[in-house]
Amino acid sequence: MTPRILVVDDERAIQLALRGVLRREGYDVEMVGSGEEALARLRDSTFDLVLTDLVLGRGPSGMDLLREVKRTLPETVVVMITAHGSEKVAVEAMKLGAEDYIPKPFDNDEIRLVVRRALERTRLAREHRILLERVQREFGFDNLIGTGPAMRGVFETVRKVAETDLTVLVRGDSGTGKELVAQALHQHSQRRTRPFIAVNCAAISRELVESELFGHEKGAFTGADARRVGRFEAADGGTIFLDEIGDMAPETQAKVLRVSQERSFERVGGTQPIEVDVRIVAATHRDLEREVEEGRFREDLYYRLRVVEIALPPLRERREDIPLLAERFLKQLAERLGRDRKRLSEEALAGLVRYAWPGNVRELRNAVEQAAVLSSGPAIEEEDLRLDPRAATASAGSVDTTLPFREAKQGAVETFERAYLLRALRAHGGNVSRTAEAIGMVRQSLQQKIRELGLRDEDWSSDS
């Protein structure tokens, strides 16, 4: 888009001279002769840059115009033209928000340079704002959908701790959205303009994990042909997300503990300490308490990471959110592909709610997107959903169709949950930690669900 410039000067000859110079540069230029006219044009139209003389005769001065533009049009950049010897006033204008100033007499090259530089800065600032807004939309609370008490608790905790620098441990099954929580914490913090670096600890080999995290010096090992900056160093000033930290080797755990305590480390093969200012958010699907008990995870690191804990429930424990999530994924897919959004039939929606979702939200997204692409009509039918029949939770025949849909759904869900959890608890002798690990739940979520369903020790210790 061609930049639009408003020239404000009470001398007609200067107006025409500036318009000629700027139009030859390809800009769209308008001219006015007073501050009042300038304010009227700014109310009616949008300009990228206002080039105004400081002294405008009667009416608002260039300084008055500057103040009004900064108050009402913060993205419009202002460049002042000042008389010779008015440097003090020009400095005051810069303090009030002027991008630059040009002293009289000026030459054409100076005008071109100052305007080009000012427009480039405002373009970069606008692009940065748009980028931040896009990141906010994609990684803010909008992507963390939930209406039940467990997810409302997650939102509240994120809001409270995002602005702090406290270390956070996010727990939950694979696919529950642990990285989304980490991104939300980062994007709602003071570090939002600095890097967010995600590391999947389970996906890096033991031989390379230290080099990935801390970098290495040239010649540190075979194949180290040049110095490498590690993930901690790259995240300086921002947030590092250590996903699946429960899979990290003990020797690497010791180094992560040191970084969290001392805010410094050495690259592999190096001796010079490197200081970093990094917030750590870690995540795991493992029972870290059991890992500590069995010597696979350092107890000191466990307590260092668990300053604040956020537990994400699996999707099967928050079925009320499935329709909301499915609609969100359909909308995002339609926007991405530039197609009309498909809808879910009542039967398809009921099938989604019945399903056990062993892969959690990630599996739901994949299933909905696949069905939307492969279905032939405007609506997604139940047969379009290619769900694993082994993970079905209830048959259509077991549902009381005389009840309203919401009540019938809730009753079926509670019946399934009660039977499933009782069977699992009995299979593991009532040990909550072992049961949670076996069925892929976070222990705290299992304990909360036991309370919600009113289950008692005698229920799962009974032979009946």
C-alpha positions as CSV (number, residue, x, y, z in Angstrom):
1,M,0.0,0.0,0.0
2,T,1.3,3.5,-0.9
3,P,2.2,5.5,2.2
4,R,0.0,8.5,2.7
5,I,1.6,11.8,4.0
6,L,-0.1,14.9,5.2
7,V,2.0,18.1,4.7
8,V,1.0,20.9,7.1
9,D,2.5,24.4,6.4
10,D,1.1,27.9,6.2
11,E,3.4,28.8,3.3
12,R,2.0,27.7,0.0
13,A,5.5,27.6,-1.7
14,I,6.8,25.2,1.0
15,Q,3.7,23.0,0.6
16,L,4.2,22.7,-3.1
17,A,8.0,22.1,-2.8
18,L,7.4,19.3,-0.2
19,R,4.6,17.8,-2.3
20,G,6.8,17.7,-5.3
21,V,9.7,16.0,-3.5
22,L,7.6,13.4,-1.8
23,R,5.4,12.5,-4.8
24,R,8.5,11.8,-6.8
25,E,9.3,9.3,-4.2
26,G,6.0,7.6,-4.9
27,Y,4.1,8.8,-1.8
28,D,0.4,9.8,-1.8
29,V,0.6,13.5,-0.5
30,E,-2.1,15.9,0.7
31,M,-1.5,19.5,1.8
32,V,-3.2,21.8,4.3
33,G,-2.3,25.3,5.5
34,S,-3.3,25.2,9.2
35,G,-3.5,23.1,12.3
36,E,-7.4,23.2,12.2
37,E,-7.4,21.9,8.6
38,A,-4.9,19.2,9.6
39,L,-7.1,18.0,12.5
40,A,-10.1,17.9,10.3
41,R,-8.4,15.8,7.6
42,L,-7.0,13.5,10.3
43,R,-10.6,12.9,11.5
44,D,-11.8,12.1,8.0
45,S,-8.9,10.1,6.6
46,T,-5.9,7.9,7.6
47,F,-2.3,9.0,7.1
48,D,0.9,7.2,7.8
49,L,3.0,10.3,8.4
50,V,2.3,14.0,9.2
51,L,5.0,16.4,8.2
52,T,4.2,19.7,9.9
53,D,5.8,23.0,10.5
54,L,6.2,24.0,14.2
55,V,4.8,27.4,13.7
56,L,1.4,27.5,11.8
57,G,0.2,31.1,12.4
58,R,-3.3,31.3,13.9
59,G,-4.9,28.3,15.5
60,P,-3.3,25.1,16.7
61,S,0.5,25.0,16.5
62,G,2.6,22.2,15.2
63,M,3.2,21.1,18.8
64,D,-0.6,21.1,19.5
65,L,-1.0,19.0,16.4
66,L,1.6,16.6,17.6
67,R,-0.1,16.1,21.0
68,E,-3.4,15.4,19.3
69,V,-2.0,12.9,16.9
70,K,-0.2,11.0,19.6
71,R,-3.4,11.0,21.7
72,T,-5.8,9.8,19.1
73,L,-3.7,8.2,16.3
74,P,-0.7,6.5,18.0
75,E,0.3,4.7,14.9
76,T,0.6,7.9,12.8
77,V,4.2,9.2,12.8
78,V,4.9,12.9,13.1
79,V,8.0,14.7,11.7
80,M,8.5,18.4,12.7
81,I,9.9,21.2,10.6
82,T,11.6,23.8,12.8
83,A,13.1,27.2,12.2
84,H,16.9,27.6,12.5
85,G,17.9,27.9,16.1
86,S,14.8,26.1,17.5
87,E,16.7,22.9,18.5
88,K,15.5,23.2,22.1
89,V,11.9,23.1,20.9
90,A,12.6,20.3,18.5
91,V,14.0,18.2,21.4
92,E,10.8,18.9,23.4
93,A,8.8,17.7,20.4
94,M,10.8,14.5,20.3
95,K,10.0,14.0,24.0
96,L,6.3,14.3,23.2
97,G,6.5,11.6,20.5
98,A,7.7,13.2,17.3
99,E,9.7,10.7,15.2
100,D,12.2,13.2,14.0
101,Y,12.7,16.9,13.0
102,I,14.1,18.8,10.1
103,P,15.6,22.3,10.6
104,K,15.1,25.0,8.1
105,P,16.5,25.6,5.6
106,F,16.3,22.0,4.4
107,D,17.4,20.3,1.2
108,N,15.5,17.7,-0.7
109,D,17.9,14.8,0.1
110,E,17.4,15.4,3.8
111,I,13.6,15.4,3.4
112,R,13.7,12.1,1.5
113,L,16.0,10.5,4.0
114,V,14.1,11.5,7.1
115,V,10.7,10.6,5.7
116,R,11.9,7.2,4.4
117,R,13.5,6.4,7.7
118,A,10.4,7.5,9.7
119,L,8.0,5.4,7.5
120,E,10.3,2.4,7.8
121,R,10.2,2.6,11.6
122,T,6.5,2.9,11.7
123,R,6.1,0.0,9.3
124,L,8.2,-2.2,11.5
125,A,6.3,-1.1,14.6
126,R,3.0,-1.9,12.9
127,E,4.2,-5.3,11.8
128,H,5.5,-6.1,15.3
129,R,2.1,-5.1,16.8
130,I,0.2,-7.3,14.2
131,L,2.6,-10.2,15.0
132,L,2.0,-9.8,18.7
133,E,-1.7,-9.8,18.2
134,R,-1.5,-12.9,16.0
135,V,0.6,-14.7,18.6
136,Q,-1.9,-13.6,21.3
137,R,-4.8,-15.1,19.3
138,E,-3.0,-18.3,18.6
139,F,-1.3,-18.9,22.0
140,G,-3.4,-17.0,24.4
141,F,-6.3,-18.3,26.5
142,D,-8.4,-18.6,23.3
143,N,-6.7,-21.9,22.6
144,L,-7.2,-23.2,26.1
145,I,-10.9,-24.1,26.0
146,G,-12.8,-25.4,29.0
147,T,-16.0,-24.9,31.0
148,G,-15.6,-27.4,33.8
149,P,-14.0,-26.8,37.2
150,A,-10.7,-28.4,36.3
151,M,-10.1,-26.2,33.3
152,R,-11.3,-23.1,35.1
153,G,-8.8,-23.8,37.7
154,V,-6.1,-24.0,35.0
155,F,-7.1,-20.6,33.6
156,E,-7.1,-19.0,37.1
157,T,-3.6,-20.4,37.9
158,V,-2.2,-19.2,34.5
159,R,-3.6,-15.7,35.1
160,K,-2.1,-15.6,38.6
161,V,1.4,-16.8,37.8
162,A,2.0,-15.6,34.2
163,E,3.3,-12.2,35.3
164,T,5.7,-13.7,37.8
165,D,8.9,-15.5,37.1
166,L,8.0,-18.6,39.1
167,T,9.0,-21.9,37.7
168,V,5.9,-24.0,36.6
169,L,5.5,-27.7,36.2
170,V,2.6,-28.7,33.9
171,R,1.3,-32.3,34.3
172,G,-1.0,-34.2,32.1
173,D,-1.4,-37.0,29.5
174,S,0.1,-36.7,26.1
175,G,-2.1,-34.5,23.9
176,T,-3.8,-32.6,26.7
177,G,-2.2,-29.3,25.7
178,K,0.7,-28.9,28.0
179,E,2.7,-26.7,25.5
180,L,-0.4,-24.5,25.0
181,V,-0.3,-23.8,28.7
182,A,3.4,-23.0,28.5
183,Q,2.8,-20.6,25.6
184,A,0.0,-18.9,27.4
185,L,2.2,-18.4,30.4
186,H,4.8,-16.8,28.2
187,Q,2.5,-14.6,26.1
188,H,0.8,-13.2,29.2
189,S,4.2,-12.4,30.9
190,Q,6.6,-9.5,30.7
191,R,8.8,-11.8,28.6
192,R,6.3,-12.0,25.7
193,T,8.5,-10.0,23.3
194,R,11.5,-12.3,24.0
195,P,12.0,-15.9,22.7
196,F,9.8,-18.9,23.6
197,I,12.0,-22.0,23.1
198,A,10.4,-25.5,23.3
199,V,12.5,-28.6,23.8
200,N,11.1,-32.1,23.7
201,C,13.5,-33.9,26.1
202,A,12.2,-37.3,25.0
203,A,13.0,-36.7,21.4
204,I,16.7,-35.9,21.9
205,S,19.2,-38.7,22.3
206,R,21.1,-38.9,25.5
207,E,24.4,-38.3,23.6
208,L,23.1,-35.0,22.2
209,V,20.8,-33.6,24.8
210,E,23.5,-31.5,26.7
211,S,24.7,-30.0,23.4
212,E,21.1,-29.2,22.5
213,L,20.4,-27.5,25.8
214,F,23.7,-25.8,26.6
215,G,25.5,-25.7,23.3
216,H,29.1,-26.7,22.6
217,E,32.5,-25.3,21.7
218,K,34.3,-26.1,18.5
219,G,36.1,-29.4,18.9
220,A,34.2,-30.4,22.0
221,F,33.6,-33.8,20.5
222,T,33.8,-35.6,17.1
223,G,31.7,-33.7,14.6
224,A,31.7,-30.4,16.6
225,D,33.1,-28.4,13.7
226,A,31.9,-25.0,15.0
227,R,30.6,-23.4,18.2
228,R,26.9,-24.0,18.8
229,V,24.5,-21.9,20.8
230,G,22.2,-24.1,23.0
231,R,18.5,-23.7,23.7
232,F,19.0,-22.1,27.1
233,E,21.3,-19.4,25.6
234,A,18.8,-18.9,22.7
235,A,16.0,-18.4,25.3
236,D,17.8,-15.6,27.2
237,G,15.3,-13.1,28.4
238,G,12.4,-15.3,27.5
239,T,11.0,-18.7,28.4
240,I,12.3,-22.2,27.9
241,F,9.7,-25.1,27.8
242,L,11.2,-28.4,28.8
243,D,8.6,-30.9,27.6
244,E,8.7,-34.5,28.9
245,I,11.3,-33.6,31.4
246,G,10.6,-36.9,33.2
247,D,12.5,-38.6,30.4
248,M,15.7,-36.6,30.9
249,A,18.9,-38.5,31.9
250,P,20.1,-38.0,35.5
251,E,23.4,-36.4,34.5
252,T,21.5,-33.8,32.4
253,Q,19.1,-33.2,35.3
254,A,22.0,-32.1,37.4
255,K,22.9,-29.4,34.9
256,V,19.3,-28.2,34.6
257,L,19.2,-27.9,38.3
258,R,22.3,-25.7,38.3
259,V,20.9,-23.4,35.6
260,S,17.6,-23.0,37.6
261,Q,19.6,-22.2,40.8
262,E,22.6,-20.1,39.5
263,R,21.3,-18.8,36.1
264,S,24.6,-19.9,34.5
265,F,26.2,-22.8,32.7
266,E,29.1,-23.8,30.5
267,R,28.8,-25.0,26.9
268,V,29.9,-28.6,26.4
269,G,33.7,-28.4,26.1
270,G,33.8,-24.9,27.5
271,T,35.1,-23.4,30.7
272,Q,33.6,-19.9,30.5
273,P,30.3,-19.4,32.5
274,I,27.4,-18.1,30.5
275,E,24.8,-16.2,32.4
276,V,21.2,-16.3,31.2
277,D,17.9,-14.9,32.4
278,V,15.4,-17.6,31.5
279,R,12.0,-18.7,32.9
280,I,11.6,-22.4,33.0
281,V,8.3,-24.2,32.4
282,A,8.6,-27.9,32.5
283,A,6.0,-30.6,31.6
284,T,5.6,-34.4,32.0
285,H,3.1,-37.2,31.7
286,R,5.0,-39.3,34.2
287,D,4.4,-39.7,37.9
288,L,7.5,-37.8,39.1
289,E,6.9,-38.7,42.7
290,R,7.3,-42.4,41.8
291,E,10.3,-41.5,39.6
292,V,11.9,-39.8,42.6
293,E,11.1,-42.8,44.9
294,E,12.7,-45.2,42.4
295,G,15.8,-43.0,41.9
296,R,15.2,-42.1,38.2
297,F,14.5,-38.4,38.9
298,R,16.4,-36.0,41.2
299,E,14.4,-35.0,44.2
300,D,16.1,-31.6,44.4
301,L,15.2,-30.8,40.8
302,Y,11.7,-32.1,41.3
303,Y,11.1,-29.5,44.1
304,R,12.9,-26.8,42.1
305,L,10.5,-27.3,39.2
306,R,7.4,-27.8,41.2
307,V,7.1,-24.2,42.5
308,V,3.7,-24.0,40.9
309,E,2.0,-27.0,39.5
310,I,-0.7,-27.1,36.8
311,A,-2.5,-30.4,36.2
312,L,-4.3,-30.8,32.9
313,P,-7.2,-33.3,32.9
314,P,-7.5,-35.8,30.0
315,L,-10.2,-35.1,27.5
316,R,-12.3,-38.1,28.8
317,E,-12.6,-36.2,32.1
318,R,-14.0,-33.1,30.5
319,R,-16.4,-34.3,27.9
320,E,-18.5,-31.1,28.2
321,D,-15.6,-29.3,26.3
322,I,-15.7,-31.7,23.3
323,P,-18.3,-29.8,21.3
324,L,-16.5,-26.5,21.9
325,L,-13.2,-27.9,20.9
326,A,-14.6,-29.6,17.8
327,E,-16.2,-26.4,16.6
328,R,-13.0,-24.4,17.2
329,F,-11.0,-27.0,15.1
330,L,-13.6,-26.9,12.3
331,K,-13.4,-23.1,12.2
332,Q,-9.6,-23.0,12.2
333,L,-9.5,-25.6,9.4
334,A,-12.0,-23.6,7.3
335,E,-9.9,-20.5,7.7
336,R,-6.7,-22.3,6.9
337,L,-8.0,-23.9,3.8
338,G,-10.2,-21.0,2.6
339,R,-13.3,-23.2,2.6
340,D,-16.8,-23.1,4.0
341,R,-17.0,-24.4,7.5
342,K,-18.6,-27.8,8.0
343,R,-20.8,-28.6,10.8
344,L,-21.2,-31.7,12.9
345,S,-24.5,-33.7,12.8
346,E,-26.1,-34.5,16.1
347,E,-25.1,-38.2,15.7
348,A,-21.5,-37.3,14.9
349,L,-21.3,-35.0,18.0
350,A,-22.8,-37.7,20.2
351,G,-20.1,-40.1,18.8
352,L,-17.4,-37.7,19.7
353,V,-18.7,-37.3,23.2
354,R,-19.0,-41.1,23.7
355,Y,-15.5,-41.8,22.5
356,A,-12.7,-42.3,25.1
357,W,-10.0,-40.2,23.4
358,P,-6.9,-42.0,24.5
359,G,-4.9,-39.4,22.4
360,N,-6.8,-36.5,24.1
361,V,-7.2,-33.1,22.4
362,R,-4.6,-33.9,19.8
363,E,-6.5,-37.0,18.7
364,L,-9.8,-35.0,18.7
365,R,-8.3,-32.3,16.4
366,N,-6.9,-34.9,14.0
367,A,-10.2,-36.8,13.9
368,V,-12.3,-33.7,13.3
369,E,-10.0,-32.3,10.6
370,Q,-9.8,-35.6,8.8
371,A,-13.6,-36.0,8.8
372,A,-14.1,-32.4,7.5
373,V,-11.7,-33.0,4.6
374,L,-13.0,-36.5,3.6
375,S,-16.8,-36.0,4.2
376,S,-18.8,-35.3,1.0
377,G,-21.6,-33.2,2.3
378,P,-21.9,-29.9,4.3
379,A,-22.3,-31.8,7.5
380,I,-20.0,-34.4,9.1
381,E,-21.9,-37.6,9.8
382,E,-20.9,-40.2,12.4
383,E,-19.7,-42.6,9.7
384,D,-17.2,-39.9,8.6
385,L,-15.5,-40.1,11.9
386,R,-12.8,-42.8,11.7
387,L,-12.6,-43.5,15.4
388,D,-11.0,-46.6,17.0
389,P,-14.0,-48.9,18.1
390,R,-11.8,-50.2,20.9
391,A,-12.0,-46.8,22.6
392,A,-15.8,-46.4,22.5
393,T,-17.2,-45.7,25.9
394,A,-20.9,-46.4,25.5
395,S,-23.3,-48.0,23.0
396,A,-26.3,-46.1,21.7
397,G,-28.5,-48.8,23.2
398,S,-27.3,-48.1,26.7
399,V,-28.6,-44.5,26.6
400,D,-32.0,-43.5,27.9
401,T,-33.5,-41.6,24.9
402,T,-36.5,-40.4,27.0
403,L,-34.2,-37.9,28.8
404,P,-33.0,-34.6,27.3
405,F,-29.7,-35.0,25.4
406,R,-27.6,-33.2,28.0
407,E,-28.9,-35.2,30.9
408,A,-28.6,-38.5,29.0
409,K,-25.0,-37.7,28.0
410,Q,-24.0,-36.7,31.6
411,G,-25.6,-39.9,33.0
412,A,-23.8,-42.1,30.4
413,V,-20.5,-40.4,31.1
414,E,-20.8,-40.8,34.9
415,T,-21.9,-44.4,34.6
416,F,-18.8,-45.1,32.4
417,E,-16.4,-43.2,34.7
418,R,-17.6,-44.9,37.8
419,A,-17.4,-48.5,36.3
420,Y,-14.1,-47.8,34.6
421,L,-12.4,-46.3,37.7
422,L,-13.7,-48.9,40.1
423,R,-12.4,-51.7,37.8
424,A,-9.0,-50.0,37.5
425,L,-8.6,-49.3,41.2
426,R,-9.5,-52.9,42.1
427,A,-7.0,-54.2,39.6
428,H,-4.2,-52.2,41.3
429,G,-5.2,-53.0,44.9
430,G,-6.6,-49.5,45.5
431,N,-3.2,-47.8,45.0
432,V,-4.1,-44.4,43.4
433,S,-0.6,-43.7,42.0
434,R,-0.3,-47.0,40.2
435,T,-3.9,-46.8,39.0
436,A,-3.3,-43.3,37.6
437,E,-0.2,-44.3,35.8
438,A,-1.8,-47.5,34.4
439,I,-4.8,-45.6,32.9
440,G,-2.9,-42.5,31.8
441,M,-4.3,-40.0,34.3
442,V,-2.6,-37.5,36.5
443,R,-2.8,-38.7,40.1
444,Q,-4.3,-35.4,41.3
445,S,-7.0,-35.6,38.6
446,L,-7.8,-39.2,39.6
447,Q,-8.1,-38.1,43.2
448,Q,-10.4,-35.3,42.2
449,K,-12.5,-37.6,40.1
450,I,-12.9,-40.1,42.9
451,R,-14.2,-37.3,45.1
452,E,-16.6,-36.0,42.4
453,L,-18.1,-39.5,41.9
454,G,-18.3,-40.1,45.7
455,L,-16.2,-43.3,45.5
456,R,-15.0,-44.8,48.8
457,D,-12.3,-47.2,49.8
458,E,-14.9,-49.9,50.4
459,D,-16.2,-49.5,46.9
460,W,-13.0,-50.8,45.2
461,S,-11.9,-53.1,48.0
462,S,-15.3,-55.0,47.7
463,D,-15.5,-58.2,45.7
464,S,-19.0,-57.3,44.5
